[in-house]
Amino acid sequence: MSLSGKRTSLEVSKGQHRQPPKKVSRDTRTAKFKIFDFANCDEQTDVYIESPKFRMHGHWWQIHVGPRGASSSTSKQTYVTCLLSLCEPANIITKFSFQCKQFIVSLNPPRNIRLHEEAFGSFDLVERKIAIEQCLEEDGSLIIECEINYVAVHKPVWYPKKLVPQSILMALHRDGLESSDVCFSVEGTIYRAHKDVLLQRCSHLYDIAEDTDDTTIPILSVKASIFQCLLEFIYAVKIPTIETKDIARELLIAADQYECVQLKLYVESVIVEKFLVQENAAELMILANSYSCALLQESAFELFTIDQDGVMDNAAWDQVKESNHLLQELLYFAGCPEEDRGSDVSELRQQLIAMNMEVDGSRQVLQNRIKKSYGSNNEGGSNTQRVRTPPPLPQVDDNDEDDNDDIDIDSSDDEDDENDAGDNESFNPDDDDDDDDSYDSYEDCDYSPIEIESSDDDMDYDTSNEE
């Protein structure tokens, strides 16, 4: 596809998607933004020449070039600034780089950036003086290449259904000092509670109260602030304020220890949505594995498939390697095509909720619950749908430390993926010629499309429609 205007032209590599990829698009696409008579561009600092909006990997993008750079640049010299923005309400993860002749700027090491109504890129791609002296074409134009080589849809995070506050429990928490029948001492602070309430909302804390005759029960494993959040959630369903990963970690561990399941599920979802990044993915894998947080573990695994180097470049990765079972699950997940992984954790939990069953536990536990329920219902003639499950994991001998040496962490094979893409039964090319992919975003600018070229032979490995 090529587009041109009065001062610029844009060429985009073939294989444009009409629809975004279902989850991941791994191939590389390039947009070449050509600015004519670059040396005489009169845009000042923080003023950008914008490319026409173009469609790539199923999304609308725009390149912004500042001929005299940005005021936020830390350099004393005048540089050419290049930014990329997503031009639609979406939340995705992508890798991209800018190139101008021999000058290349990419995320180093590559990182995934969530783009949503913001522009990201390089404030200092190439010094303006050097760009004019060494990078211009024969006709005086400057070509900026933007290569987008990975796009993943940032899917919404599953959250548990919020409990409805009960006025009687809130009154007990607020005014129930006289009616309380158990006291806990945490860091010198006394907290009063009711065994009947704990039995329904926090079973392990109830067990502790039942197993002792002490008037006041000392709690040594959590901080007072965390214990207070626990009680406020039990009585008033008050959602705790979670401002840091460390607070979230402490809350999750406390909720798991005292079997306050709803709070644990909520905090797990908060960690996935607010705090999980490549730099701490290995650490949170270990946390998820230790406390059976299926959603957190799956999300950390997905980050590994996107950016293996970013996840492994962390001290906690050594602990991941020491756990044969965790490493086995991770590498199997990374090497298994998405369509063969079976239902994801969100889908498993939704099925369990529909069956009125418990949703806490590891992925394997969730699958086993559904299988068991399916088997029981099938005996009675039920038509309950079977959960989609992946093939069984290969067995790893925990006593053989050399097994890890035979596992290839980079388990993807681009050539095989290309061959498999054409065999995907769920891939249905979109032949609807009436689908208007016109560039209506040009109404307010002086650029207009004059030529559109596309091809069907460059496909992403996903289940979306493609022209």
Steps between C-alpha positions, in 0.01 A plus 500: 500500500629845417356838589615845403420861583636844428810471717520133585435148381452175688565141393380212716603137453241262360269271690276753677241366741144627498452362852744492795666167577314288754797501735841521335650606169868412472605601151684820408341791315671818388367847430723740304416865565654734241530873571581710193744795512590412858780755533253785448233376740413796722345306792649612830573301817203287616324547167452178304434396144242223520467212260165393361333250731571149381371153585743231613450184708129583507546840669527864392837669555667834435865610481603840638831657389639812664757657263645704787443256782319522831555723801499190721820378335800504733745570217647844439503432127197522273376152414229357281223354717294201388193375686232238437144524626197272498202685353212306649368400844694182562749362747770292338862403544743557215864508400623747242807684379585808292768515232644782292773367272762348731349652814273257686325547832307217661419404855828363630450241630169472316203574721128489441321832531130534564380764260177681572446864406872570540803521271821308563832490321832680483559866577856467363488282190770687310655843535326741261829621350612143428157410359525785249862424408490118484144368492310691233397335174604643164177702485565654844246287682552318830364147545413376848433127526285372786514124548229343713592141565268388778146584601309328780152588614498594866185311599282616789594355838252265665367617838285307747141606543480759774330389820198701607557674835257389771381767738493265799868406452597862455317586822677218684836625377421856599316454830546137592756531779264353760374217279846390378614161623864495386793745516818509294818684591706625206808714564350618831160592352188310612244401235163355600302263282215250494559130445179452302608769255851354468352157434324635190760744372844394626502133596861460613476798735191330646696177545771689691237652729339161562825318574606719792359596837702821518301815561716690251661319209836636378546531122867518408502432126351828369522870564222680686410706192462183291293328769272804520446486122415133538234566765355796311456281195346218706241724666440790263636367167720809498739489206851572627711777351793328331763752398811283473596150397632428849165584662324283245737214571443522877123516456498200267711289733284592802176432310635162390630411847168574670289370211323823415455384141312798355764744621778280364338484156450876493860577599629251243310684226634835621857369480442382142345829391715754685838351589594211270777600256793321340741617770309324778330219307745236626449612861122492461513159332653365819238676711220364283641150509540507878144615571309335212419824317405363159418834337822666613712206389334486158545876451869479598543210257345710223752777566777242466372398156505867396840601639714212623813711546314760704358237736827310540701816567407492869653347812179306568550304177758284681225387737277414205776280356539323833136384487481218246122491519456875445757508221333203335161672504650826370686347207204285407276810501749698290541220246133410470297682230223713646227293339638184667519639855136439573279735701683784671461564872231764454291256296554222753389722785191615312403138440549419868290799604221379272524162675494671841844358581815638664727703267817519709794272428756420234407458136522121533271507804244708310509261205461198726196653673328551166592153378369345821178698478463407134544133581244515781246686289557271203399199709163667550460574131603866513622676188757707687773618261844358559778747578768540234825361638851494352699181450666368818833646605811292432642347817813652653719313747543735797818317596672552168654846511634461147153483347481877481800510271302318230213750501511772238359814655436658162252233396340694215585423140398776263521280192279232655256768613470624145426149374249438776318829444349382179371181666310679775140390450364803685672743263244629251616768255261790477392537138242770568577765243232726645696555821598866477858538614507862383719753676228726639753639744636718218205732508678752721845496335656563163604140437296269281548141389580455134600136485428192708677174443440189706578131481362181650831315522628665817292365785522534878473191712163569656133428450393838367373576153741639250470659164 
